[in-house]
Amino acid sequence: MPAKQERRLRIGVLGAGQIAQAAHFESCTKAANADLYAICDVAEDLRERMAITHGAEKTYGDYDQMLADPDLDAVVIATADAFHVPASLRALQAGKHVLCEKPVGVTIEECLELKAAVDKSGKVFQVGHMKRFDAGLQAAKSFIRDEMGEMVALKAWYCDSTHRYPMTDAVQPLIVTSANAKKPSTNPKADLRRYYMLAHGCHLIDTARYFAGDIVSVNARLSERAGIWCWFVDVEFASGTLGHLDLTVQVRMDWHEGFQIYGKNGSILGKTYNPWYYKTSEVDIFREVDGATHRVLGADGHFYRRQVEGFARTILDGAVMEGADIDDGLASVRAMVAVARSVENGKTVALADVTGGV
C-alpha cells in the first residue's frame, strides 16, 4: 500500500456489520489520505472487537456523541438501507461530510429530503457506488468521453450466482456478528423481489448511468421461475442511446456481470468480477481509427479503498468528485422504482412520474 500522506481525513464508520468488516474498515486503514478514526455501533461487543482488530482511535455506542467529536471530519454510513437517510441527515446537521452506502435511500421522497439537506449543508456527500472506482470502468468512461463519439447502444448485465458464497467466503474475512446489533423494524429479505433490486439493481443502474447518462424511462419485464428472479429492462436514455439491462438472481453458473457499448468511433466489451475478488474489470476498448483493441491492466483493484481516497481528495484537495453524488443516488432510486412500477403495470414508465419506493 502507498505510504500515508501527512494530511489525512479522519473518518468514523457507523455500523460494524458485514459491509464495514468486509470493505470499509480496511479501506480506511489502507487509504493513503484517510484514517479509521472512530467506529460507532450499539453492539458493544462487536464495536470493541472491531476497534482492536482495525486500530480505530475511538469507539462510540451513541451516534450523536461521535458526530459531536470536533476531531471527526467525515462518516461512512455502513448500516442497513432503512437507516441510510436518517443517519445521513444527522451527520450533515452536525457539519460532517458523508460517504453513504448504496442505495442512498429506499423511497424517492426521503431521497429528495436528503438532497435538500445536502444542497443546504455545503458538505461533500458521496454514494457508495464503488464500481465507479474500477480502473476498467474508468478506462471505458475516458474512451466514451474523449474518443468514441456518439453512443448508439448499451447493454449491461448483473447476474448473481448460486455459487457466490462458496467462492467469496474463501477470500472474505470471517464476518463477526452480535446478538446486540441494531436491525430494521422489518426483515429486508422478507420480500426478495424488493431486496434483490435494492441490493443488486442499484449497481446495474448506476453503471449504465455512469456510461450513458440520464435515464428517461424504462419498460421492464420480470420472470420469477425456478428460484430465479430475472428482470429484462429496456431503457430510454436522454441522449437517445438504446439501452437494455439484465438483472438476474441467481444464475446457475459463475458470477456474470459486464457491459457492451457501441459507438461511432469504436466499441467496448467489459467483464466484471465478483467485487470481493478486488479484481479490475477486463475491459476491451476497440478503436476504429487503428483497428486495435486496448485493455488496461488495473493492477490496483481495491475499488473500496480507491473510493475512500477519492472521497478524501474531494474534501481535502477540492478535487472534482469521481464518485456518485446525491443526484446520482436519487436517480438510481428513481430508476429502481420505475422498474418496479413497469413490472406491475406492464407499461413504459417515465422516471419523472414515479413516487414511493420499490
Stockholm file with secondary structure:
# STOCKHOLM 1.0

chainA/1-358         MPAKQERRLRIGVLGAGQIAQAAHFESCTKAANADLYAICDVAEDLRERMAITHGAEKTYGDYDQMLADPDLDAVVIATADAFHVPASLRALQAGKHVLCEKPVGVTIEECLELKAAVDKSGKVFQVGHMKRFDAGLQAAKSFIRDEMGEMVALKAWYCDSTHRYPMTDAVQPLIVTSANAKKPSTNPKADLRRYYMLAHGCHLIDTARYFAGDIVSVNARLSERAGIWCWFVDVEFASGTLGHLDLTVQVRMDWHEGFQIYGKNGSILGKTYNPWYYKTSEVDIFREVDGATHRVLGADGHFYRRQVEGFARTILDGAVMEGADIDDGLASVRAMVAVARSVENGKTVALADVTGGV
#=GR chainA/1-358 SS CCCCCSSCEEEEEECCSHHIIIIIHHHHHHCTTEEEEEEECSCHHHHHHHHHHHTCSEEESCHHHHHTCTTCCEEEECSCGGGHHHHHHHHHHTTCEEEECSSSCSBHHHHHHHHHHHHHHCCCEEECCGGGGCHHHHHHHHHIIIIICSEEEEEEEEEEETTHHHHHTTTSCCCCCCTTCCCCSSCGGGSHHHHHIIIIIHHHHHHHHHHHCCEEEEEEEEEEETTEEEEEEEEEETTCCEEEEEEEEEESSSCEEEEEEEETTEEEEEEECCGGGCCCCEEEEEETTTTEEECCCCCCCCHHHHHHHHHHHHHHTCCCCCSBCHHHHHHHHHHHHHHHHHHHHSSCEEGGGCCSBC
#=GC SS_cons         CCCCCSSCEEEEEECCSHHIIIIIHHHHHHCTTEEEEEEECSCHHHHHHHHHHHTCSEEESCHHHHHTCTTCCEEEECSCGGGHHHHHHHHHHTTCEEEECSSSCSBHHHHHHHHHHHHHHCCCEEECCGGGGCHHHHHHHHHIIIIICSEEEEEEEEEEETTHHHHHTTTSCCCCCCTTCCCCSSCGGGSHHHHHIIIIIHHHHHHHHHHHCCEEEEEEEEEEETTEEEEEEEEEETTCCEEEEEEEEEESSSCEEEEEEEETTEEEEEEECCGGGCCCCEEEEEETTTTEEECCCCCCCCHHHHHHHHHHHHHHTCCCCCSBCHHHHHHHHHHHHHHHHHHHHSSCEEGGGCCSBC
//
